[in-house]
């Protein structure tokens, strides 16, 4: 098991709590949601939009947009963190970037404000290859570099892809970043129209995963980075394995039979070489929507014993879309490092195994699920360092 595992050796985070991982942790431990009323996201006068929106920040040298600056800031923090914990890069360091909607602010400005006219240099900033290229140049990394996209499951997909690269001997180390800073008035309003996002209520009134009265999720943003390697003496956590599948059922809805979702869990356990009895926590996708919460609760009750607890941090971080599962993996990794799970507070009658607020970690494995729009299922198995 240890020989096949991949260490999470460094973590970097930009979130609505702030531009570093410490602000994320302190925010989660406070139990106060990161979301606030964001006037910039109003589409019509008088709108009230609650969202976990990443404020302006970062280094202007890293690019003209919040997206580029957040991606570089998170990756830089992860590399510095990994180095402080004993990691030294190998000859072939690869880069994976999970992106669903990239550079939304710049593309919106390009079409809406500038009428499709930009200097060539500014146009290149819109390309998904540009932040990756400048990052690889900064560190002199020469391994493979590519984007991955699996909707809300992109973070898990990136971890599984990174492990596949390591298992195949393609790389010595991987820097994996998941970035989603895609909140605009238009994007927010369409998620509301889809019936899944709630913007007119405080987060804990709207988003209550596995609790009565939940109406959906509060939208969020984040960029989260990991250094992934087998060459670290002090990793936060180990990735033992994982699995991905697709429902092939509907563009938004989960197949109510749950065959593919359940199989993804069992395939992940098989890939990691562990049993359901070893799992102590389900770090759920948990967006607070009826179909997702019902699906994950059913899998919990079917596959895992009574000692397996469940939690979701989306009421606190918001639903960070393409970066959602990455920020949630970071939470588990930091929980192993600190001994505390910063679960969201329970505010209504709930599933009996739902964790309520900061909870002492009992050890054991964590299984992290993420169910992306369109049928993307993904599950990874995480363990404390050996």
BELBELDA-V187913 format. One record per pair of residues at least 24 apart in sequence whose ideal C-beta (glycine too) atoms are under 10 Angstrom apart, sorted by the first residue. I is the first residue (numbers start at 0). J is the second residue. If there is no record, write none. Layout:
BEGIN
i=[I	I]
j=[J	J]
END
This chain:
BEGIN
i=[0	0	0	0	0	0	0	0	1	1	1	1	1	1	2	3	3	3	3	3	3	3	3	3	3	3	4	4	4	4	4	4	4	4	4	4	4	4	4	4	4	4	5	5	5	5	5	5	5	5	5	5	5	5	5	5	5	5	5	5	5	5	5	5	5	6	6	6	6	6	6	6	6	6	6	6	6	6	6	6	6	6	6	6	6	6	6	7	7	7	7	7	7	7	7	7	7	7	7	7	7	7	7	7	7	7	7	7	7	7	8	8	8	8	8	8	8	8	8	8	8	8	8	8	8	8	8	8	8	8	8	8	9	9	9	9	9	9	9	9	9	9	9	9	9	9	9	9	9	9	9	9	9	10	10	10	10	10	10	10	10	10	10	10	10	10	10	10	10	10	10	10	11	11	11	11	11	11	11	11	11	11	11	11	11	11	11	11	11	11	11	11	11	12	12	12	12	12	12	12	12	12	12	12	12	12	12	12	12	12	13	13	13	13	13	13	13	13	13	13	13	13	13	13	13	13	13	13	13	13	13	13	14	14	14	14	14	14	14	14	14	14	14	14	14	14	14	14	15	15	15	15	15	15	15	15	15	15	15	15	15	15	16	16	16	16	16	16	17	17	17	18	18	18	18	18	18	18	18	18	18	18	19	19	19	19	19	20	20	20	20	20	20	20	20	20	20	21	21	23	23	23	23	23	23	23	23	23	23	24	24	24	24	24	24	24	24	25	26	26	26	26	27	27	27	27	27	27	27	27	27	27	27	27	27	28	28	28	28	28	28	29	29	29	30	30	30	30	30	30	30	30	30	30	31	31	31	31	32	32	32	32	32	32	32	32	32	32	32	32	32	32	32	33	33	33	33	33	33	33	33	33	33	33	34	34	34	34	34	34	34	34	34	34	34	34	34	35	35	36	36	37	37	37	37	37	39	39	39	40	40	40	40	40	40	40	40	40	41	41	41	41	42	42	42	42	42	42	42	43	43	46	46	46	46	46	47	47	47	48	48	48	48	48	48	48	48	48	48	49	49	49	49	49	49	49	49	49	49	49	49	49	50	50	50	50	50	50	50	50	50	50	50	51	51	51	51	51	51	51	51	51	51	51	51	51	51	52	52	52	52	52	52	52	53	53	53	53	53	53	53	53	53	54	57	60	61	61	61	61	62	62	62	62	62	62	63	63	63	63	63	63	63	63	64	64	64	64	64	64	64	64	64	64	64	65	65	65	65	65	65	65	65	65	66	66	66	66	66	66	66	66	66	66	66	66	66	66	66	66	67	67	67	67	67	67	67	67	67	67	67	67	68	68	68	69	69	69	69	69	69	69	69	69	69	69	70	70	70	70	70	70	70	70	70	70	70	70	70	70	70	71	71	71	71	71	71	71	71	72	72	73	73	73	73	73	73	73	73	73	73	73	73	74	74	74	74	74	74	74	74	74	74	74	74	74	74	75	75	75	75	75	76	76	76	77	77	77	77	77	77	77	77	77	78	78	78	78	78	78	78	78	79	80	80	80	80	81	81	81	81	81	81	81	81	81	81	81	81	82	83	84	84	84	84	84	84	84	85	85	85	85	85	86	86	86	86	86	86	86	86	86	87	87	87	87	87	88	88	88	88	88	88	88	88	88	88	89	89	89	89	89	89	89	90	90	90	90	90	90	91	91	91	91	91	91	91	91	91	91	91	92	92	92	92	92	92	92	92	92	92	92	92	92	92	92	93	93	93	93	93	93	93	93	93	93	93	93	93	93	93	93	93	93	93	94	94	94	94	94	94	94	94	94	94	94	94	94	94	94	94	94	94	94	95	95	95	95	95	95	95	95	95	95	95	95	95	95	95	95	95	95	95	95	95	95	96	96	96	96	96	96	96	96	96	96	96	96	96	96	96	96	96	96	96	97	97	97	97	97	97	97	97	97	97	97	97	97	97	97	97	97	97	97	97	97	97	97	97	98	98	98	98	98	98	98	98	98	98	98	98	98	98	98	99	99	99	99	99	99	99	99	99	99	99	99	99	99	99	99	99	99	100	100	100	100	100	100	100	100	100	100	101	101	101	101	101	101	101	101	101	101	101	101	102	102	102	102	102	102	102	103	103	103	103	103	103	103	103	104	104	104	104	106	106	107	107	107	107	107	111	111	130	130	131	134	134	134	135	138	140	140	140	140	142	142	142	142	142	142	143	143	143	144	146	146	147	147	147	148	148	148	149	149	149	149	149	149	149	149	149	149	149	149	150	150	150	150	150	150	150	150	150	150	150	151	151	151	151	151	151	151	151	151	151	151	151	151	151	151	151	151	151	152	152	152	152	152	152	152	152	152	152	152	152	152	152	152	152	152	152	152	153	153	153	153	153	153	153	153	153	153	153	153	153	154	154	154	154	154	154	154	154	154	154	154	154	154	154	154	154	154	154	154	155	155	155	155	155	155	155	155	155	155	155	155	155	155	155	155	155	155	155	155	155	155	156	156	156	156	156	156	156	156	156	156	157	157	157	157	157	157	157	157	157	158	158	158	158	158	158	158	158	158	158	158	159	159	159	159	159	159	159	159	159	159	160	160	161	161	161	161	162	162	162	162	162	162	162	162	163	164	165	165	165	165	166	166	170	170	171	171	171	172	172	172	172	172	172	173	173	173	173	174	174	174	174	174	175	175	175	175	175	175	175	176	176	176	176	176	176	177	177	177	177	177	177	177	177	177	177	177	177	177	177	177	178	178	178	178	178	178	178	178	178	178	179	179	179	179	179	179	179	179	179	179	179	179	179	179	180	180	180	180	180	180	180	180	181	181	181	181	181	181	182	182	182	182	182	182	186	186	187	190	190	190	190	190	190	191	191	193	193	194	194	194	195	195	195	195	195	195	195	195	195	196	196	196	196	197	197	202	202	202	202	202	202	202	203	203	203	203	203	203	203	204	204	204	205	205	206	206	206	206	206	206	206	206	206	206	206	207	207	207	207	207	207	207	207	207	207	207	207	207	207	208	208	208	208	208	208	208	208	208	208	208	208	208	208	208	208	208	208	208	208	208	209	209	209	209	209	209	209	209	209	209	209	209	209	209	209	209	209	209	209	209	210	210	210	210	210	210	210	210	210	210	210	210	211	211	211	211	212	212	212	212	213	213	213	213	213	213	213	213	213	213	214	214	214	215	215	215	215	215	215	216	216	216	216	216	216	216	216	216	216	216	216	216	217	217	217	217	217	217	217	217	218	218	218	218	219	219	219	219	219	219	219	219	219	219	220	220	220	220	220	220	220	220	221	221	221	221	221	221	221	221	221	221	221	222	222	222	222	222	223	223	223	223	223	223	223	223	223	223	224	224	224	225	225	225	225	231	232	233	233	234	234	234	234	234	234	235	235	235	235	235	235	235	235	235	235	235	235	236	236	236	236	236	236	236	236	236	236	236	236	236	237	237	237	237	237	237	237	237	237	237	238	238	238	238	238	238	238	238	239	239	239	239	239	239	239	239	239	239	239	239	239	240	240	240	240	240	240	240	240	240	240	240	240	240	241	241	241	241	241	241	241	241	241	241	241	241	242	242	242	242	242	242	242	242	242	242	242	243	243	243	243	243	243	243	243	244	244	244	244	244	245	245	245	245	245	245	246	246	246	246	246	247	247	248	248	249	249	249	250	250	250	251	251	251	251	252	252	252	252	252	253	253	253	253	253	253	253	253	253	253	254	254	254	255	255	255	255	257	257	257	257	257	257	257	259	259	260	260	260	260	260	260	260	260	260	260	260	261	261	261	261	261	261	262	262	263	263	263	263	263	263	263	263	264	264	264	264	264	264	264	264	264	264	264	265	265	265	266	266	267	267	267	267	267	267	267	267	268	268	268	268	268	268	269	270	270	270	271	271	271	271	271	271	271	272	273	273	273	273	274	275	275	275	275	275	275	275	276	276	276	276	276	276	276	277	277	277	277	277	277	277	278	278	278	278	278	278	278	278	278	278	278	278	279	279	279	279	279	279	279	279	279	279	279	279	279	280	280	280	280	280	280	280	280	280	280	280	280	280	280	280	280	280	280	280	280	280	281	281	281	281	281	281	281	281	281	281	281	281	282	282	282	282	282	282	282	282	282	282	282	282	282	282	282	282	282	282	282	282	282	283	283	283	283	283	283	283	283	283	283	283	283	284	284	284	284	284	284	284	284	284	284	284	284	284	284	285	285	285	285	285	285	285	285	285	285	285	285	285	285	286	286	286	286	286	286	286	286	287	287	287	287	287	288	288	290	291	291	291	292	294	294	294	295	295	295	296	296	296	298	298	298	299	299	299	299	299	300	300	302	303	303	304	305	305	306	306	306	307	307	307	307	307	308	308	308	308	308	308	308	308	308	308	308	308	309	309	309	309	309	309	309	309	309	310	310	310	310	310	310	310	310	310	310	310	310	310	311	311	311	311	311	312	312	312	312	313	314	314	314	314	314	315	315	315	315	316	316	320	320	321	323	323	324	324	324	324	324	324	324	324	325	327	327	327	328	328	328	328	328	330	330	331	331	331	331	331	331	331	331	332	332	332	332	334	334	334	334	334	334	335	335	335	335	335	335	335	336	336	336	338	338	340]
j=[237	239	240	271	272	273	382	385	229	237	239	382	384	385	229	162	165	166	229	237	238	239	240	270	271	272	162	165	229	234	236	237	238	239	240	271	272	380	381	382	384	385	158	159	161	162	163	164	165	166	172	173	225	227	228	229	231	234	236	237	238	239	240	241	379	81	84	86	165	172	225	226	227	228	229	230	231	232	233	234	235	236	237	238	332	384	385	77	81	158	175	225	226	227	228	231	234	235	236	237	238	328	329	331	332	333	335	336	381	384	77	78	80	81	82	84	85	86	172	225	226	227	228	229	230	231	232	233	234	235	236	332	74	76	77	78	79	80	81	82	83	84	86	174	224	225	226	227	228	231	234	235	332	73	76	77	80	81	84	223	224	225	226	235	236	325	328	329	330	332	333	336	69	70	71	72	73	74	75	76	77	78	79	80	81	174	176	222	223	224	225	226	329	69	72	73	76	77	221	222	223	224	225	316	322	325	326	329	330	333	53	54	56	57	65	68	69	70	71	72	73	74	76	178	180	220	221	222	223	224	322	326	51	53	69	73	219	220	221	222	223	315	316	317	319	322	326	329	50	51	52	53	54	182	217	219	220	221	315	316	317	319	51	53	54	221	315	316	53	54	56	53	54	55	56	57	68	69	72	73	76	222	56	72	73	76	80	73	76	77	80	223	224	326	329	332	333	76	333	221	223	312	315	316	326	329	330	333	341	329	330	333	334	336	337	339	341	341	51	315	316	341	312	315	316	326	330	333	334	339	340	341	342	343	357	315	337	339	341	356	357	315	341	357	203	314	315	341	342	343	344	355	356	357	202	203	315	344	201	202	203	205	206	217	219	312	313	314	315	316	317	343	344	202	217	219	220	221	312	314	315	316	317	319	198	201	202	203	205	206	217	218	219	314	315	316	317	201	202	198	201	182	184	187	198	218	182	183	184	182	183	184	185	186	187	188	198	218	184	187	188	198	183	184	185	187	188	189	191	184	188	184	187	188	198	199	198	199	200	182	184	187	188	191	196	198	199	217	218	196	197	198	199	200	201	202	204	205	206	217	218	317	182	187	196	198	202	217	218	219	220	317	318	182	202	216	217	218	219	220	221	313	315	316	317	318	319	180	182	187	218	219	220	317	178	179	180	182	219	220	221	222	319	220	222	133	130	133	134	137	102	105	124	129	130	133	102	104	105	108	120	121	124	125	101	102	103	104	105	106	108	124	125	130	180	102	103	104	105	178	180	182	220	222	98	100	101	102	103	104	105	106	124	130	178	179	180	181	220	222	101	102	104	105	124	129	130	133	134	178	180	222	130	180	222	130	176	178	179	180	220	221	222	223	224	322	96	98	101	102	130	131	133	134	176	177	178	180	222	223	224	130	133	134	137	176	178	222	224	222	224	174	176	177	178	221	222	223	224	225	322	325	329	130	131	134	137	138	174	175	176	178	222	223	224	225	226	134	137	138	174	224	222	223	224	174	175	176	223	224	225	226	227	329	134	137	138	140	172	174	224	226	226	224	225	226	235	172	174	224	225	226	227	228	230	231	233	234	235	226	233	226	231	232	233	234	235	336	230	231	232	233	234	172	226	227	228	230	231	232	233	234	172	228	230	231	232	138	139	140	142	171	172	174	226	228	230	142	170	171	172	228	229	230	140	141	142	170	171	172	140	141	142	143	164	168	169	170	171	172	173	135	138	139	140	141	142	143	144	170	171	172	173	174	226	228	135	140	141	142	143	144	145	160	161	164	165	169	170	171	172	173	174	175	227	130	131	132	134	135	138	140	142	143	144	145	146	161	170	173	174	175	176	224	131	142	143	144	145	146	147	153	156	157	158	160	161	164	170	173	174	175	176	177	225	227	127	128	130	131	134	144	145	146	147	148	153	157	174	175	176	177	178	222	224	146	147	148	149	152	153	154	155	156	157	158	160	175	176	177	178	179	222	223	321	322	323	324	325	127	130	131	146	147	148	153	157	176	177	178	179	181	321	322	146	147	148	149	150	151	152	153	177	178	179	181	320	321	322	323	371	372	148	178	179	180	181	182	183	186	320	321	125	126	127	129	130	146	148	178	179	180	181	321	126	127	129	130	178	180	181	179	180	181	182	183	185	186	220	180	181	182	183	181	183	181	183	184	185	186	183	185	176	178	176	174	176	224	174	174	170	172	173	174	169	170	171	172	173	174	169	170	173	174	176	178	175	177	321	321	371	375	243	245	321	324	369	371	372	373	374	375	376	377	320	321	323	369	370	371	372	373	374	375	377	179	284	286	291	318	319	320	321	322	323	324	369	370	371	372	373	375	377	243	244	245	263	284	321	323	324	368	369	370	371	372	373	374	375	376	377	378	177	178	179	320	321	322	323	324	325	369	371	375	377	179	221	223	225	319	321	322	323	324	325	326	327	328	329	367	369	371	377	379	238	241	242	243	263	267	284	323	324	325	327	328	367	368	369	370	371	375	376	377	378	379	241	243	321	324	325	369	371	375	377	379	223	225	227	321	322	324	325	328	377	225	227	238	241	324	325	328	367	377	379	381	238	240	241	242	243	267	270	377	378	379	241	243	225	227	228	238	227	229	238	239	240	241	270	379	241	227	227	228	229	238	229	240	227	228	228	229	230	226	227	228	229	230	231	225	226	227	228	224	225	226	227	228	223	224	225	226	227	325	328	222	223	224	225	322	325	221	222	223	224	225	319	320	321	322	323	324	325	326	328	329	220	221	222	223	224	319	320	321	322	325	218	219	220	221	222	223	318	319	320	321	322	323	325	326	219	220	221	222	319	320	321	322	218	220	319	320	321	322	218	219	220	317	319	320	218	320	218	215	216	218	318	320	372	215	218	251	372	251	288	289	251	286	287	288	289	290	291	318	372	286	288	317	318	287	288	287	313	314	315	316	317	343	314	315	343	344	345	346	347	314	346	347	287	314	285	286	287	288	311	313	314	315	317	318	343	285	287	292	311	313	314	343	344	345	346	347	348	349	353	283	284	285	286	287	288	291	292	295	296	309	310	311	312	313	314	343	345	349	350	353	283	285	287	292	293	295	296	299	309	310	311	343	345	347	349	350	351	352	353	354	287	292	311	314	343	345	346	347	348	349	350	353	346	347	348	349	287	346	347	348	285	286	287	288	289	292	314	346	347	349	287	288	289	286	287	288	289	291	318	285	286	287	288	291	311	313	314	317	318	319	320	323	286	287	313	314	315	316	317	318	317	318	319	320	313	315	316	317	318	319	320	322	323	326	316	317	318	319	320	321	322	326	316	317	319	320	321	322	323	325	326	327	329	319	321	322	325	326	319	322	323	324	325	326	327	328	329	330	322	325	329	325	328	329	332	384	384	336	384	332	335	336	383	384	385	328	329	331	332	333	334	335	336	337	381	383	384	328	329	331	332	333	334	335	336	365	381	382	383	384	271	332	335	364	380	381	382	383	384	385	271	328	332	367	379	380	381	382	267	268	270	271	272	273	277	364	366	379	380	381	382	266	267	268	269	270	271	272	273	378	379	380	381	382	266	267	268	270	271	366	367	377	378	379	380	381	266	267	268	269	270	271	376	377	378	379	380	267	369	371	375	376	377	378	379	374	375	376	377	378	371	373	374	375	376	377	370	373	374	375	376	373	374	373	374	372	373	374	372	373	374	290	372	373	374	290	291	372	373	374	288	290	291	293	294	295	370	372	374	376	294	374	376	290	293	294	297	293	294	295	297	298	301	376	374	376	284	291	294	295	297	298	368	370	374	376	378	294	297	298	301	302	376	376	378	298	368	369	370	375	376	377	378	295	298	299	301	302	303	366	368	376	378	380	298	302	378	376	378	366	367	368	376	377	378	379	380	302	303	364	366	378	380	380	378	379	380	364	366	378	379	380	381	382	380	364	366	380	382	364	301	302	303	304	307	364	366	302	303	304	306	307	363	364	303	307	363	364	366	380	382	302	303	304	306	307	308	363	364	365	366	380	381	303	304	306	307	308	340	360	361	362	363	364	365	366	306	307	308	309	310	331	334	340	342	352	354	358	360	361	362	363	364	365	366	367	381	307	308	309	310	311	352	354	365	366	367	368	378	308	309	310	311	312	324	327	328	330	331	334	340	342	354	365	366	367	368	369	379	381	309	310	311	312	313	327	353	366	367	368	369	370	311	313	318	323	324	327	367	368	369	370	371	376	377	378	309	310	311	312	313	314	318	323	327	343	353	368	369	370	311	313	314	317	318	323	369	370	311	313	314	318	343	318	370	370	368	369	370	350	368	370	376	350	368	370	350	352	353	366	368	378	350	352	353	366	368	350	352	366	352	366	352	351	352	352	361	363	352	363	364	365	366	340	342	350	351	352	353	354	355	358	361	363	365	342	349	350	351	352	353	354	366	368	334	340	341	342	343	345	352	353	354	355	356	358	365	342	343	353	354	368	340	341	342	343	343	342	343	344	345	346	341	342	343	344	341	343	371	372	371	369	371	367	368	369	370	371	377	378	379	369	367	368	369	365	367	369	379	381	365	367	360	365	366	367	379	381	382	383	365	381	383	384	358	359	360	365	381	383	360	362	365	381	382	383	384	360	383	384	362	383	365]
END
